[in-house]
Amino acid sequence: MKKTVGILILLMMSVCVLRAQTDTLTIDAQAYDPALDTLEVVPDMLDQPADIASRISLFAKGNGAPIDTLDVGDARFQIVLMDDNTWKIIKNISVLEGDDLFTKNWNTRLVNPFRDPLDSIPYRVTIPLIDSVSRFVCPHQGKVFSRFGLRHGRRHQGCDVPYPTGTPVYCAFDGRVRLAERHKGYGNLVIIRHENGLETFYGHLSRIDVTPGQWIHAGDQIGLGGSTGRSSGPHLHFETRYNGFAFDPEWIVDFENGKLRRNAFVLKRSYLSAYSKYVPESIDEEEEIYMTDEQIRAEEERIAKERAAMKYHTIKSGDTLSGLAVKYGTTVSKICNLNPGLKPTTILSLGRKIRVK
């Protein structure tokens, strides 16, 4: 019997080179019982059901039933051999859920449970975004109308994309739901932690369709678009964070085309500042990515100096843009450039904070 199974596996692996399929499913690695020649199979999803779906004979009729698993040197993944001479790479959720990534700083109520200081993060971190078992699905394709950075003197931690109420919102990468509830300015918020160490935020939803602890695939629906929380109209607020620190999502996502900019991302620590925005790709991009630690440190110092030099003014009765330009030794045009959406004809609202330098 063992000799027959060994020959069968060798034959299937040779055919797999021609007929490989890379779709993923979730399976309990401990479900196979050699004594019974059976395999207990979990449906193709990351969620792990309480009951086993079915029992399938080892020598099934060639309809794609799993018959054996092979180790790949990483307990988080396995190769499943199918009875139609194909194979699939699977994620072993029972191992993933015990990983430090999904246990440390895990809190289903706090938006940011991380407490490590910024200087605990290396100057650069290489983050894999997609590979043979992980894919990407753009939460929503569209033109970004409010970008990462400072907005009216306050930090805007992500990107805003127009999103009609009731439109399905999709998970960007495989991961596990950490938070799914209403939260102050975010309104209905879903936070998903991913295997690459990132967390993605989905805010202002009209409905939440997932629960904390749930494992989901890229492309799974997590809710519906809306305008809950601090919102001026229906849109999706999307954030990317590393160790609790937000960086511009446009570094990795081209929202207008609905694609990733690259398969792996080199995150520089300086990107974790609200004053660091995505720079469109250029011929100097490779040099930018592989900056030395000294160059990254110099970049952080430059950002800090610019931040210290910034000045804001809170609008009072009688203030005009021309008057403020004279007061701060600048021009109306420069003030407008420092404040997205501000025009020379804009009526200034009392109490509004604008940047003047």
C-alpha positions, -999 to +999 in steps of 0.1 A: +000+000+000+027+025+010+047+016-022+016+022-043+009+056-027+046+067-032+044+058-070+011+077-073+026+108-057+057+108-079+035+105-111+012+133-100+041+156-092+056+151-126+023+160-143+018+189-120+046+208-138+023+210-168-010+213-151-002+234-120-030+254-105-022+280-078-056+285-063-057+284-025-079+266+000-078+261+037-073+226+052-066+212+086-031+196+083-040+172+111-071+159+094-055+131+073-057+097+089-034+071+071-051+043+089-084+051+073-070+063+039-092+094+042-088+131+042-111+155+060-115+186+039-124+222+048-141+244+021-120+269+001-120+298+026-098+311+053-125+308+080-122+275+099-156+259+105-164+239+136-174+208+117-155+189+091-172+192+057-168+157+043-148+124+041-133+116+008-117+082-002-080+084-009-085+068-044-114+090-055-126+092-091-104+120-104-127+149-098-101+171-080-104+156-045-074+161-022-056+129-014-024+138+004-003+168+017+034+176+014+055+198+037+073+227+021+096+235+050+073+262+064+045+250+088+023+279+076+020+264+041+015+229+026+011+214-009-021+194-014-020+167-041-053+162-059-066+130-075-068+147-110-030+151-111-030+188-100-019+204-068-027+235-046-007+255-021-027+260+010-024+281+042-025+262+075-047+285+095-042+264+127-005+275+126-011+311+114-035+319+142-008+310+168+018+332+152+030+363+172+017+384+144-019+375+152-015+374+190+008+402+200-009+437+202-041+420+192-071+440+205-106+440+190-117+473+205-087+497+202-080+513+168-043+514+176-031+488+202+006+493+194+028+511+219+063+508+204+080+541+196+088+551+161+126+547+166+120+510+173+113+504+136+143+499+113+152+526+088+138+503+061+115+473+061+109+451+030+072+441+029+061+414+005+027+423-009+018+393-031+033+359-039+023+325-051-003+321-023-013+357-016-030+381-040-043+417-040-078+430-048-083+468-050-109+477-024-123+502-049-110+516-081-113+553-085-096+587-084-084+597-049-100+630-040-084+635-005-049+623+000-027+613+029-011+641+050-024+672+068-059+684+062-070+716+078-041+713+102-050+678+113-035+644+103-054+626+075-041+591+079-053+576+046-069+582+012-105+590+004-121+575-027-156+583-038-178+554-030-216+552-034-236+541-004-244+504-006-215+495-029-196+464-018-162+470-002-135+443-007-106+432+015-072+441-001-051+412+011-056+378+029-058+384+066-077+383+098-103+408+110-090+426+142-117+452+147-152+456+132-174+482+149-184+519+149-155+542+160-159+579+164-148+598+132-143+566+112-179+557+116-184+519+108-148+507+107-131+474+097-094+468+105-077+437+090-043+425+099-023+408+072+005+381+071+030+407+059+026+428+090+004+455+076-030+465+088-056+480+064-085+502+075-118+506+058-139+535+072-173+552+068-190+519+059-228+518+059-228+482+069-202+457+083-202+421+071-174+406+091-166+399+127-133+401+148-112+369+145-126+360+111-101+349+084-108+363+050-094+362+015-084+392-007-115+401-026-140+390+001-167+415+008-163+431+042-191+456+041-209+483+021-198+518+013-214+547+031-209+580+049-210+572+086-188+591+111-171+623+103-179+624+066-190+650+041-205+624+017-203+588+006-167+576+003-142+550+014-115+560+038-086+535+033-055+534+055-023+513+055-004+510+088+028+493+100+032+487+138+004+512+143+020+540+122+001+551+091+018+557+057+005+569+024-015+540+008-006+554-026+030+541-021+016+506-027-018+511-045-026+528-078-063+534-070-070+550-104-060+518-122-069+494-094-035+478-092-005+474-069+025+495-079+049+466-071+049+430-056+072+440-027+074+473-010+105+489+008+090+509+036+113+537+048+108+549+083+105+584+071+073+574+052+056+570+086+054+608+090+023+627+081+045+650+062+058+623+038+036+617+008+038+593-022+062+606-049+051+596-084+075+570-100+105+584-119+138+572-133+153+579-099+129+556-080+154+527-076+179+550-061+152+564-038+142+529-026+178+518-018+188+549+001+214+544+028+205+546+065+224+579+066+203+593+037+171+581+054+181+597+086+188+630+067+154+627+051+138+624+085+157+654+098+146+675+067+110+665+074+113+675+110+128+709+101+100+716+076+074+706+102+090+730+128+089+758+102+052+754+094+028+780+107-010+779+110-035+806+115-070+803+130-095+824+111-109+853+131-135+879+122-122+903+095-095+880+082-089+879+045-064+859+024-047+891+012-045+904+047-030+871+059-005+871+030+008+906+041+009+896+078+030+865+072+051+878+044+038+855+017+013+855-012-023+845-016-012+820-042+013+803-019-013+801+009-038+784-014-011+759-026-005+750+011-042+743+017-058+718-008-092+731-019-085+767-008-090+793-036-086+831-037-124+833-038-130+810-009-151+824+020-131+819+052-151+802+079-145+815+115-124+790+135-109+773+104-072+766+107-052+772+076-015+768+069+002+801+060+039+789+058 
